[in-house]
Amino acid sequence: MNDIVSLSEAWANLRPDLRLIADFIPTGVRVLDLGCGDGELLEFLVRQKGVKGRGIELSEAGVLACVRRGLSVRQGNLQEGLADYPDHSFDFTVLSQTLPFLDDPEMILGEMLRVGHKAVVSFPNWGYWRCRLYLLITGRIPQAPDLPQSWHQKPRWQAFTITDFARFCRQTGIAIVQQAYLDGGRPMRVPKFTNLLSTTGVFVLARTST
Amino acid sequence: MENERSSADGIGVVETQYYTFAEQAPFVLESGATLSPVTIAYETYGALNEQHSNAVLVCHALSGSAHAAGLDAQGQPGWWDDCIGPGKAFDTDRFFVICCNVLGSCYGSTGPSSINPATGQPYGLRFPVVTIGDMVRSQLAVIEHLGIPKLLTVVGGSMGGMQALEWAARYPERICSAIPLATTARSSPMLIAFSEVGRQAIYADPNWQYGDYYSNGKRPDAGLAVARMIGHITYLSEESMHKKFGRRLQGRERFGYEFETEFQVESYLRYKGHAFTRRFDANSYLYITKALDYFDLTRDPLRPEGAPISLVQAFSRARHVKFLVVSFTSDWLYPSYHSREIVSALTAAGADVTYLDIQSSWGHDAFLLEVETMTRLLSSFMDRIAQEEGVALPPLRPVEEAPREAARPGIARENEAWAS
């Protein structure tokens, strides 16, 4: 098989937000990817970063695609929590572009930080200036950047902004230890006015030390 | 895909082999009873590599035999020929595949129809009751006889899945991975209930004669056929019965208002029940269903009277084993939540587990009928395991993507000799 791809090449092939997540994850750690889809990120982490990776995915097609990539993935529903996983059995838990679809963000983030030492979360930012302008001018709810569904389509999403998320973390005892932002498909070099200028936020979370 | 061989050239004709052991020291069963000697019928496909590291043990279900793949002397294909062979999920160009007939069966392994050396007559009900654990220990003897220190994988569906789980719980050091399909870690009361109804049908047949029917030519065929008919109902789903038979009548236009076989579903069940009596032994049916009923991984075999252990404890030594667990959405005999229970316990035990609940309308039989999805899953998983375990293997052939015609029942696939 000719699937020997250089690290930089494989990195460049990743979806932009997944590149930022991959950058936050050190080599050789244990990673649980929640809602891992077709396994794009997990495969990169396993092959290129020597990570011990596991995934959870709801769709049959997603699980099949992951198994095709040689990954270890369980079919399961995140809304049911991660009860089977022992405390701190992973170094990192990952949730990419899935948070707006989950009913109970506090539960899932709590579970992520119970099962993992750290959690990496990425989500589309409805605070992006184009979204604000869209609502102001058209009077209609904007679709999130990089999220093709309208408000009425399945799966249903709940809009929130980077500022909302930061407040929520403070209130629930979660510390944001690292962060990165995308503007369109590009990482923001100088993150200023991020809630206005970024389309996607990526955050590394940890429990506030008690 | 020019280097891909057509699956038609398959394995070819295979011969069942026999291994006899426990001739001096008897084989002690879980019940405490003993058996001597023990013969296990088995078949092998492919070649064992130099390191003896490419062995795959395939475990059959209730009525299966060691003939899992290739053709027998009569030209009959094995019960899992769809998945075993050159270029198939268990690629015999890469793996050495073994299938053993279970202890208590009637296809060459020691069972109630074998000759009891103490009397020179068939055992009948004097044959000791065996368990899934006993079956697995007899397989272990065969594996050791073949010089295999550790299996690359052990795979099976239904009762075969129970054996795979038993291997993982009791002999985790002997396996790298396990693939339990459409199975459970503990027989449910409903499963026991269906077993018992099947057994009652056999007991009620006067020809059964308390199991001593081998000499006088009267066999409890009617009872065994009813048992099999009940079994077949549990292997289907309401939806698959609608698809397969509907309310269609067999060979007639209108109701006859009489007690003849009228509906297609009746005709199917009668045919299957009758066909089964030609190939299976009623006493073996009793013994194997009993083994199914006893299966419970939360019962500690060392302290059977003690408090049950949790499934997590049962798998506590299997954390290094890689699992592929598969269930099917319409399987009501071994419902998906039984598999999810296994997956939860394995996750909590720290094992590496891949799980999929495959969307299917074929009921319990789906594990043999969803060939396309199963081939994709199994071959990818086997590829990964072989790679991770460092098994030196020839390069993988491109996997066939197109669904095979024979993958749908009612079209070409009426060979249901394997079912549960």
Interface residues (C-beta under 8 A of the other chain):
Chain A: M1 R54 E60 V63 L64 V67 R68 R69 G70 L71 S72 V73 R74 Q75 G76 A83 D84 Y85 P86 S89
Chain B: K322 L324 V343 S344 A345 T347 A348 G350 D352 V353 T354 Y355 L356 D357 I358 Q359 T373 R376 L377 S380 F381 D383 R384 Q387 P395 L396
